[in-house]
Amino acid sequence: MRIDLIRGDITAFTADAIVNAANHTLLGGGGVDGAIHRAGGPEILAECRHLRETTLPDGLPTGDAVATIAGRLPARWVIHTVGPVWAKATDHSGLLASCYRRCLAVADELSARTIAFPAVSAGVYGWPMDDAARIAVSTVAAANTDVELATFVLFSADALAAFEAAPGRATERP
């Protein structure tokens, strides 16, 4: 799989699947979540509401992922994942890594070959960007997946720099 890093707006990025850094309610919020819901239109929210009424009545657990249609976004699907809130006293690194693994597993279920990720948990959830980048890049690089291209679409120059500096970044693996 090739891993690319770009600075940009994930809502304008073309991929088979775009990852939403959602909250457990799946009903929209701030940051990436709010931007995806606004740009994608009411179709995404309608499908999220349906998930809440049927298979996810208690919401999406932290570290898990689920797909919906992409509405008006330049993608086929949105894969929603709930990242952990960073806590200095408690190590939630495993949950953050799980977000990326579960997104790739859902992408495989959908036969998606390209996926775009934001920096999950590194916004309002407070995860330090350099550590979020390390976990994200190393987890995606190590994943056993049929995805051919994973692109981290990062909103700021600081986020892009942190991902560029992340150890373990492999542009391709066998």
Z-matrix of the N, CA and C atoms (Angstrom, degrees):
N
C 1 1.452
C 2 1.521 1 108.34
N 3 1.296 2 115.55 1 139.96
C 4 1.456 3 120.93 2 174.53
C 5 1.529 4 108.38 3 -92.93
N 6 1.317 5 115.82 4 141.39
C 7 1.462 6 121.64 5 176.23
C 8 1.517 7 107.84 6 -117.68
N 9 1.329 8 116.22 7 123.19
C 10 1.461 9 122.07 8 176.85
C 11 1.520 10 109.49 9 -113.48
N 12 1.310 11 115.41 10 154.01
C 13 1.458 12 122.90 11 176.46
C 14 1.519 13 107.92 12 -127.48
N 15 1.325 14 116.74 13 129.03
C 16 1.464 15 119.89 14 176.17
C 17 1.520 16 109.78 15 -141.00
N 18 1.311 17 115.15 16 155.62
C 19 1.463 18 120.44 17 170.33
C 20 1.516 19 106.64 18 -94.26
N 21 1.328 20 116.12 19 129.92
C 22 1.453 21 118.46 20 -179.84
C 23 1.512 22 112.51 21 175.43
N 24 1.307 23 113.43 22 -169.62
C 25 1.461 24 123.54 23 -179.13
C 26 1.527 25 107.25 24 -105.85
N 27 1.314 26 117.33 25 113.98
C 28 1.458 27 120.99 26 -176.33
C 29 1.532 28 111.83 27 -61.68
N 30 1.320 29 117.82 28 -25.57
C 31 1.473 30 119.66 29 -179.47
C 32 1.521 31 112.31 30 -72.28
N 33 1.332 32 116.89 31 -14.07
C 34 1.468 33 121.24 32 179.02
C 35 1.524 34 111.80 33 -106.52
N 36 1.329 35 117.23 34 2.71
C 37 1.458 36 121.57 35 -174.98
C 38 1.529 37 110.40 36 -88.65
N 39 1.324 38 116.66 37 135.27
C 40 1.458 39 121.33 38 179.37
C 41 1.524 40 110.27 39 -92.09
N 42 1.318 41 116.08 40 122.47
C 43 1.463 42 123.12 41 177.30
C 44 1.522 43 107.43 42 -157.83
N 45 1.328 44 116.15 43 163.62
C 46 1.470 45 118.61 44 174.05
C 47 1.524 46 109.84 45 -61.30
N 48 1.334 47 116.15 46 -42.94
C 49 1.466 48 121.47 47 -179.11
C 50 1.519 49 110.09 48 -134.83
N 51 1.310 50 115.36 49 138.56
C 52 1.461 51 123.29 50 174.97
C 53 1.518 52 106.64 51 -114.31
N 54 1.326 53 116.86 52 133.65
C 55 1.460 54 121.18 53 -179.23
C 56 1.523 55 109.68 54 -90.86
N 57 1.315 56 114.19 55 134.33
C 58 1.453 57 122.35 56 176.72
C 59 1.522 58 108.89 57 -105.52
N 60 1.313 59 117.53 58 123.84
C 61 1.461 60 122.47 59 172.03
C 62 1.524 61 106.70 60 -79.77
N 63 1.319 62 114.74 61 84.70
C 64 1.461 63 122.50 62 -171.01
C 65 1.525 64 111.94 63 -88.98
N 66 1.312 65 115.81 64 171.92
C 67 1.455 66 120.34 65 166.91
C 68 1.532 67 107.46 66 -102.26
N 69 1.298 68 117.34 67 169.20
C 70 1.471 69 119.54 68 -172.26
C 71 1.528 70 113.93 69 -63.83
N 72 1.319 71 118.50 70 -20.30
C 73 1.467 72 119.71 71 -179.03
C 74 1.523 73 112.77 72 -75.12
N 75 1.339 74 116.69 73 -23.55
C 76 1.475 75 123.85 74 -175.11
C 77 1.521 76 112.99 75 65.13
N 78 1.318 77 117.81 76 13.00
C 79 1.458 78 120.24 77 -173.55
C 80 1.525 79 113.65 78 -105.21
N 81 1.320 80 116.55 79 21.63
C 82 1.454 81 120.46 80 178.40
C 83 1.511 82 110.92 81 94.86
N 84 1.300 83 115.11 82 165.96
C 85 1.462 84 120.98 83 -178.70
C 86 1.507 85 109.38 84 -177.07
N 87 1.315 86 116.00 85 -144.98
C 88 1.453 87 121.24 86 179.74
C 89 1.514 88 111.05 87 -100.66
N 90 1.311 89 115.93 88 -174.08
C 91 1.461 90 121.85 89 175.80
C 92 1.512 91 114.02 90 55.27
N 93 1.325 92 115.83 91 -137.96
C 94 1.467 93 122.06 92 -179.31
C 95 1.528 94 110.16 93 -58.36
N 96 1.325 95 116.58 94 -42.89
C 97 1.463 96 121.46 95 -178.04
C 98 1.524 97 111.28 96 -57.53
N 99 1.302 98 116.59 97 -50.38
C 100 1.464 99 119.96 98 179.59
C 101 1.516 100 112.11 99 -64.12
N 102 1.331 101 116.45 100 -40.46
C 103 1.467 102 120.39 101 179.93
C 104 1.528 103 111.03 102 -63.53
N 105 1.318 104 117.35 103 -42.37
C 106 1.470 105 120.21 104 179.54
C 107 1.521 106 110.80 105 -65.28
N 108 1.314 107 117.32 106 -43.58
C 109 1.473 108 119.62 107 178.70
C 110 1.537 109 111.44 108 -64.55
N 111 1.334 110 117.26 109 -40.48
C 112 1.471 111 119.49 110 179.37
C 113 1.527 112 111.25 111 -65.99
N 114 1.326 113 116.46 112 -48.22
C 115 1.466 114 119.98 113 -176.90
C 116 1.521 115 112.44 114 -72.25
N 117 1.316 116 116.91 115 -33.30
C 118 1.460 117 120.84 116 -177.45
C 119 1.517 118 113.74 117 -78.45
N 120 1.301 119 116.33 118 -21.74
C 121 1.453 120 120.12 119 177.83
C 122 1.521 121 113.38 120 88.48
N 123 1.329 122 116.14 121 179.21
C 124 1.466 123 121.74 122 -172.78
C 125 1.533 124 114.23 123 -68.19
N 126 1.320 125 117.74 124 -15.63
C 127 1.466 126 120.15 125 -179.12
C 128 1.533 127 111.18 126 -63.22
N 129 1.329 128 116.64 127 -38.13
C 130 1.472 129 120.17 128 179.92
C 131 1.524 130 109.64 129 -66.61
N 132 1.313 131 117.38 130 -47.05
C 133 1.457 132 121.11 131 179.76
C 134 1.531 133 110.69 132 -61.40
N 135 1.316 134 117.18 133 -40.43
C 136 1.466 135 120.37 134 178.97
C 137 1.526 136 110.85 135 -60.79
N 138 1.320 137 116.68 136 -42.09
C 139 1.464 138 119.17 137 179.56
C 140 1.534 139 111.02 138 -70.60
N 141 1.321 140 117.06 139 -36.45
C 142 1.462 141 120.04 140 175.97
C 143 1.531 142 110.89 141 -63.67
N 144 1.313 143 116.42 142 -40.81
C 145 1.479 144 119.85 143 176.89
C 146 1.520 145 110.82 144 -62.40
N 147 1.324 146 116.63 145 -39.21
C 148 1.463 147 120.57 146 177.85
C 149 1.537 148 110.45 147 -62.97
N 150 1.330 149 116.88 148 -42.46
C 151 1.469 150 119.89 149 176.71
C 152 1.522 151 111.02 150 -59.83
N 153 1.325 152 117.26 151 -41.06
C 154 1.471 153 121.11 152 179.83
C 155 1.524 154 111.38 153 -66.50
N 156 1.336 155 116.19 154 -33.39
C 157 1.468 156 119.59 155 -179.73
C 158 1.519 157 112.59 156 -78.57
N 159 1.328 158 117.32 157 -17.93
C 160 1.462 159 120.33 158 -174.05
C 161 1.532 160 111.48 159 -118.11
N 162 1.308 161 118.20 160 -85.27
C 163 1.464 162 121.68 161 -169.55
C 164 1.524 163 114.60 162 -85.17
N 165 1.323 164 119.11 163 -18.67
C 166 1.470 165 121.65 164 -177.19
C 167 1.531 166 111.71 165 -127.93
N 168 1.339 167 117.78 166 58.40
C 169 1.475 168 119.21 167 -176.06
C 170 1.530 169 113.44 168 -62.82
N 171 1.325 170 117.60 169 -25.69
C 172 1.464 171 121.19 170 178.70
C 173 1.522 172 112.56 171 -97.60
N 174 1.327 173 117.30 172 6.18
C 175 1.445 174 121.75 173 -178.92
C 176 1.517 175 111.77 174 92.35
N 177 1.324 176 115.83 175 176.38
C 178 1.456 177 122.54 176 -179.34
C 179 1.528 178 109.21 177 -87.54
N 180 1.338 179 117.35 178 125.26
C 181 1.465 180 119.29 179 -179.82
C 182 1.530 181 112.47 180 -66.96
N 183 1.312 182 115.86 181 150.64
C 184 1.462 183 121.82 182 175.13
C 185 1.524 184 109.65 183 -58.09
N 186 1.337 185 115.34 184 133.41
C 187 1.458 186 121.20 185 179.46
C 188 1.510 187 114.54 186 90.53
N 189 1.322 188 117.87 187 -6.17
C 190 1.466 189 121.50 188 -179.61
C 191 1.529 190 109.61 189 -102.77
N 192 1.336 191 115.71 190 176.18
C 193 1.467 192 120.92 191 -179.12
C 194 1.515 193 109.66 192 -149.24
N 195 1.322 194 115.06 193 152.33
C 196 1.463 195 122.41 194 177.81
C 197 1.527 196 107.69 195 -149.51
N 198 1.326 197 116.27 196 150.02
C 199 1.474 198 120.50 197 -177.34
C 200 1.520 199 111.44 198 -106.52
N 201 1.331 200 114.05 199 149.90
C 202 1.460 201 122.57 200 169.35
C 203 1.526 202 107.24 201 -134.93
N 204 1.309 203 114.70 202 175.72
C 205 1.456 204 119.82 203 170.81
C 206 1.527 205 108.73 204 -63.40
N 207 1.310 206 116.71 205 166.12
C 208 1.468 207 120.69 206 -178.03
C 209 1.527 208 113.09 207 -102.54
N 210 1.316 209 117.38 208 0.37
C 211 1.457 210 118.49 209 179.13
C 212 1.516 211 111.56 210 58.44
N 213 1.325 212 115.82 211 -125.39
C 214 1.467 213 121.82 212 -176.54
C 215 1.530 214 113.83 213 -91.01
N 216 1.311 215 117.30 214 6.57
C 217 1.467 216 120.80 215 179.24
C 218 1.522 217 110.26 216 -76.02
N 219 1.333 218 118.63 217 156.55
C 220 1.469 219 121.69 218 178.84
C 221 1.537 220 111.32 219 -81.36
N 222 1.322 221 115.34 220 55.53
C 223 1.457 222 123.03 221 -178.92
C 224 1.526 223 107.44 222 -149.41
N 225 1.324 224 116.22 223 166.65
C 226 1.475 225 119.89 224 174.86
C 227 1.518 226 111.13 225 -87.81
N 228 1.354 227 115.28 226 -35.24
C 229 1.461 228 120.20 227 -176.33
C 230 1.515 229 111.12 228 -137.85
N 231 1.330 230 113.96 229 156.73
C 232 1.462 231 121.98 230 166.03
C 233 1.528 232 105.65 231 -112.52
N 234 1.317 233 115.68 232 127.44
C 235 1.458 234 120.57 233 174.22
C 236 1.524 235 106.58 234 -103.62
N 237 1.314 236 114.99 235 113.40
C 238 1.463 237 121.75 236 -177.83
C 239 1.529 238 108.42 237 -89.91
N 240 1.321 239 116.69 238 133.76
C 241 1.459 240 121.57 239 175.37
C 242 1.515 241 108.95 240 -136.82
N 243 1.315 242 115.53 241 147.60
C 244 1.458 243 120.77 242 -179.55
C 245 1.517 244 108.31 243 -109.87
N 246 1.320 245 115.00 244 110.60
C 247 1.455 246 120.26 245 177.82
C 248 1.512 247 111.61 246 -81.94
N 249 1.321 248 115.73 247 159.22
C 250 1.461 249 119.59 248 177.39
C 251 1.527 250 111.83 249 -78.09
N 252 1.308 251 115.35 250 153.55
C 253 1.458 252 121.38 251 171.55
C 254 1.526 253 106.80 252 -79.68
N 255 1.337 254 116.13 253 131.98
C 256 1.463 255 120.04 254 -179.28
C 257 1.515 256 110.21 255 -68.30
N 258 1.331 257 115.23 256 137.04
C 259 1.461 258 121.06 257 176.68
C 260 1.523 259 108.14 258 -136.95
N 261 1.291 260 117.11 259 126.56
C 262 1.463 261 121.56 260 -178.33
C 263 1.527 262 111.46 261 -61.38
N 264 1.321 263 117.25 262 -35.61
C 265 1.462 264 121.31 263 -174.43
C 266 1.529 265 114.12 264 -87.57
N 267 1.333 266 117.91 265 -11.67
C 268 1.460 267 120.81 266 -176.65
C 269 1.518 268 109.54 267 -131.83
N 270 1.322 269 116.24 268 128.99
C 271 1.464 270 120.90 269 -179.34
C 272 1.522 271 110.67 270 -84.58
N 273 1.322 272 116.26 271 110.12
C 274 1.468 273 122.25 272 177.45
C 275 1.525 274 111.31 273 -106.91
N 276 1.334 275 117.40 274 20.02
C 277 1.468 276 121.24 275 -177.90
C 278 1.518 277 112.59 276 -56.46
N 279 1.321 278 117.27 277 -38.32
C 280 1.462 279 121.16 278 179.54
C 281 1.516 280 112.11 279 -62.25
N 282 1.330 281 116.66 280 -37.72
C 283 1.466 282 119.70 281 177.86
C 284 1.525 283 111.21 282 -68.83
N 285 1.336 284 116.69 283 -38.30
C 286 1.458 285 118.88 284 178.62
C 287 1.527 286 110.40 285 -66.14
N 288 1.314 287 117.49 286 -43.94
C 289 1.472 288 120.80 287 176.69
C 290 1.524 289 110.50 288 -61.05
N 291 1.326 290 116.75 289 -37.86
C 292 1.464 291 120.94 290 178.79
C 293 1.529 292 111.81 291 -60.47
N 294 1.328 293 117.23 292 -35.14
C 295 1.473 294 120.25 293 177.98
C 296 1.527 295 110.10 294 -56.45
N 297 1.320 296 116.69 295 -47.77
C 298 1.463 297 120.80 296 -177.72
C 299 1.530 298 111.39 297 -69.27
N 300 1.337 299 117.22 298 -42.48
C 301 1.479 300 119.56 299 178.13
C 302 1.522 301 111.41 300 -62.82
N 303 1.329 302 116.86 301 -44.13
C 304 1.468 303 120.71 302 -178.77
C 305 1.537 304 110.85 303 -66.63
N 306 1.327 305 117.61 304 -37.68
C 307 1.472 306 119.82 305 176.94
C 308 1.520 307 110.59 306 -62.03
N 309 1.319 308 116.57 307 -42.40
C 310 1.463 309 119.62 308 179.07
C 311 1.528 310 111.08 309 -67.83
N 312 1.321 311 117.77 310 -36.22
C 313 1.467 312 120.73 311 176.99
C 314 1.530 313 110.47 312 -64.91
N 315 1.326 314 117.13 313 -42.46
C 316 1.468 315 120.54 314 177.12
C 317 1.525 316 109.67 315 -65.02
N 318 1.320 317 117.59 316 -41.39
C 319 1.472 318 120.83 317 176.83
C 320 1.524 319 110.23 318 -58.19
N 321 1.324 320 117.30 319 -41.99
C 322 1.465 321 120.46 320 177.52
C 323 1.533 322 111.25 321 -62.68
N 324 1.331 323 117.46 322 -40.88
C 325 1.467 324 121.26 323 177.94
C 326 1.527 325 110.82 324 -60.87
N 327 1.318 326 116.39 325 -32.82
C 328 1.470 327 122.02 326 -179.26
C 329 1.533 328 112.80 327 -87.01
N 330 1.322 329 117.37 328 -5.63
C 331 1.468 330 124.04 329 -173.12
C 332 1.526 331 111.99 330 62.53
N 333 1.326 332 116.11 331 30.67
C 334 1.466 333 121.23 332 176.02
C 335 1.522 334 108.78 333 -74.55
N 336 1.310 335 116.66 334 136.32
C 337 1.459 336 120.95 335 179.31
C 338 1.527 337 112.19 336 -107.22
N 339 1.331 338 117.05 337 -15.84
C 340 1.461 339 121.11 338 176.70
C 341 1.529 340 108.60 339 -129.45
N 342 1.319 341 114.86 340 141.21
C 343 1.467 342 120.45 341 -178.25
C 344 1.523 343 108.58 342 -142.04
N 345 1.315 344 116.16 343 143.76
C 346 1.466 345 122.38 344 177.70
C 347 1.526 346 108.37 345 -119.02
N 348 1.328 347 115.11 346 127.22
C 349 1.459 348 122.08 347 -179.77
C 350 1.522 349 111.19 348 -112.04
N 351 1.345 350 117.42 349 142.46
C 352 1.461 351 120.71 350 163.85
C 353 1.531 352 107.63 351 -88.18
N 354 1.299 353 117.48 352 -177.14
C 355 1.463 354 122.55 353 173.56
C 356 1.530 355 107.40 354 -86.23
N 357 1.328 356 116.09 355 87.75
C 358 1.462 357 121.74 356 -175.82
C 359 1.532 358 110.16 357 -59.57
N 360 1.307 359 115.99 358 134.34
C 361 1.475 360 126.40 359 177.75
C 362 1.526 361 114.59 360 72.28
N 363 1.331 362 118.98 361 -3.51
C 364 1.460 363 120.70 362 -175.27
C 365 1.528 364 113.52 363 -90.11
N 366 1.311 365 117.54 364 3.52
C 367 1.454 366 120.73 365 177.43
C 368 1.519 367 110.07 366 -101.17
N 369 1.318 368 115.66 367 -114.01
C 370 1.458 369 121.37 368 -176.38
C 371 1.536 370 111.92 369 -63.84
N 372 1.335 371 118.63 370 -20.84
C 373 1.468 372 121.15 371 179.49
C 374 1.525 373 111.97 372 -81.23
N 375 1.337 374 117.60 373 -3.34
C 376 1.447 375 122.18 374 165.79
C 377 1.514 376 118.92 375 79.02
N 378 1.335 377 117.96 376 8.61
C 379 1.468 378 118.59 377 -178.58
C 380 1.531 379 108.92 378 -68.20
N 381 1.333 380 118.91 379 131.11
C 382 1.466 381 120.15 380 177.91
C 383 1.529 382 110.77 381 -58.02
N 384 1.325 383 116.66 382 131.08
C 385 1.464 384 121.57 383 -171.16
C 386 1.529 385 112.72 384 -58.03
N 387 1.330 386 118.57 385 -41.97
C 388 1.462 387 118.91 386 -177.71
C 389 1.527 388 111.65 387 -64.42
N 390 1.322 389 117.63 388 -38.33
C 391 1.456 390 120.94 389 178.98
C 392 1.527 391 110.47 390 -74.01
N 393 1.326 392 117.51 391 -39.14
C 394 1.471 393 120.74 392 176.45
C 395 1.521 394 110.11 393 -60.34
N 396 1.328 395 116.93 394 -40.93
C 397 1.464 396 121.64 395 179.07
C 398 1.522 397 110.91 396 -65.14
N 399 1.328 398 116.93 397 -44.24
C 400 1.469 399 121.10 398 179.26
C 401 1.524 400 111.19 399 -58.24
N 402 1.322 401 116.04 400 -48.33
C 403 1.466 402 120.77 401 -178.74
C 404 1.521 403 110.48 402 -65.55
N 405 1.325 404 117.24 403 -45.20
C 406 1.462 405 121.43 404 -177.87
C 407 1.523 406 111.36 405 -61.39
N 408 1.317 407 116.58 406 -52.85
C 409 1.463 408 120.82 407 -175.00
C 410 1.518 409 111.17 408 -65.89
N 411 1.328 410 117.85 409 -45.37
C 412 1.463 411 119.45 410 -178.21
C 413 1.528 412 111.73 411 -66.96
N 414 1.314 413 117.37 412 -36.51
C 415 1.465 414 120.50 413 179.56
C 416 1.521 415 110.92 414 -67.73
N 417 1.311 416 117.17 415 -46.70
C 418 1.465 417 120.62 416 -179.67
C 419 1.526 418 110.50 417 -66.04
N 420 1.324 419 117.28 418 -42.15
C 421 1.471 420 120.79 419 -179.54
C 422 1.526 421 111.76 420 -62.34
N 423 1.324 422 117.58 421 -32.19
C 424 1.465 423 122.00 422 -177.24
C 425 1.527 424 113.52 423 -89.34
N 426 1.312 425 117.70 424 -6.50
C 427 1.467 426 121.04 425 -172.82
C 428 1.525 427 112.69 426 -69.64
N 429 1.306 428 114.55 427 144.18
C 430 1.460 429 122.21 428 172.15
C 431 1.530 430 106.13 429 -94.79
N 432 1.314 431 116.80 430 103.26
C 433 1.461 432 121.72 431 -171.96
C 434 1.523 433 110.25 432 -149.20
N 435 1.316 434 115.73 433 158.94
C 436 1.460 435 121.40 434 173.54
C 437 1.527 436 112.18 435 -90.98
N 438 1.329 437 117.01 436 -3.57
C 439 1.469 438 120.84 437 176.38
C 440 1.522 439 108.09 438 -61.39
N 441 1.324 440 115.90 439 133.05
C 442 1.467 441 121.31 440 -177.84
C 443 1.516 442 113.29 441 -94.64
N 444 1.332 443 117.19 442 -28.91
C 445 1.455 444 121.64 443 -177.93
C 446 1.524 445 109.87 444 -141.15
N 447 1.323 446 115.30 445 120.28
C 448 1.463 447 121.88 446 173.33
C 449 1.517 448 107.21 447 -112.37
N 450 1.310 449 116.33 448 123.79
C 451 1.456 450 120.98 449 179.83
C 452 1.518 451 109.19 450 -116.64
N 453 1.320 452 116.59 451 126.81
C 454 1.455 453 121.27 452 171.85
C 455 1.513 454 106.53 453 -89.68
N 456 1.320 455 116.59 454 114.83
C 457 1.459 456 123.09 455 -179.36
C 458 1.526 457 106.27 456 -101.75
N 459 1.317 458 115.24 457 107.69
C 460 1.456 459 121.95 458 -169.48
C 461 1.518 460 110.50 459 -110.61
N 462 1.315 461 115.48 460 133.35
C 463 1.452 462 121.36 461 -168.88
C 464 1.531 463 113.51 462 -76.24
N 465 1.330 464 117.61 463 -28.44
C 466 1.470 465 118.82 464 -175.10
C 467 1.520 466 111.28 465 -122.76
N 468 1.322 467 114.86 466 161.20
C 469 1.460 468 120.35 467 176.56
C 470 1.524 469 110.69 468 -64.28
N 471 1.328 470 118.07 469 -36.13
C 472 1.460 471 121.35 470 178.48
C 473 1.524 472 111.18 471 -64.57
N 474 1.313 473 116.83 472 -41.80
C 475 1.470 474 119.83 473 178.10
C 476 1.522 475 110.31 474 -64.68
N 477 1.318 476 117.21 475 -43.97
C 478 1.461 477 120.67 476 178.46
C 479 1.531 478 110.41 477 -59.65
N 480 1.308 479 117.44 478 -43.86
C 481 1.463 480 121.01 479 179.76
C 482 1.525 481 111.35 480 -62.62
N 483 1.324 482 117.17 481 -40.03
C 484 1.470 483 120.52 482 178.51
C 485 1.520 484 110.81 483 -64.19
N 486 1.322 485 117.57 484 -41.14
C 487 1.468 486 120.76 485 179.25
C 488 1.527 487 110.85 486 -70.33
N 489 1.309 488 117.28 487 -36.39
C 490 1.475 489 119.88 488 176.93
C 491 1.520 490 111.41 489 -64.45
N 492 1.311 491 117.06 490 -31.88
C 493 1.464 492 121.77 491 -178.64
C 494 1.525 493 113.16 492 -87.65
N 495 1.323 494 117.41 493 -7.30
C 496 1.466 495 120.61 494 -176.17
C 497 1.523 496 111.48 495 -62.00
N 498 1.319 497 116.82 496 131.48
C 499 1.463 498 119.52 497 177.71
C 500 1.526 499 110.90 498 -70.00
N 501 1.314 500 115.22 499 151.37
C 502 1.457 501 119.96 500 175.26
C 503 1.505 502 115.08 501 85.92
N 504 1.309 503 116.46 502 5.83
C 505 1.466 504 118.49 503 -179.91
C 506 1.518 505 109.40 504 -72.79
N 507 1.308 506 114.90 505 117.27
C 508 1.462 507 120.76 506 176.73
C 509 1.511 508 107.26 507 -112.98
N 510 1.312 509 117.67 508 130.26
C 511 1.458 510 119.27 509 -179.59
C 512 1.519 511 110.89 510 -77.41
N 513 1.312 512 116.89 511 -26.27
C 514 1.461 513 119.88 512 176.42
C 515 1.520 514 107.99 513 -148.54
N 516 1.313 515 115.89 514 151.30
C 517 1.453 516 120.56 515 172.27
C 518 1.524 517 107.83 516 -137.03
N 519 1.313 518 116.69 517 153.99
C 520 1.480 519 118.94 518 -177.57
C 521 1.506 520 112.26 519 -64.06
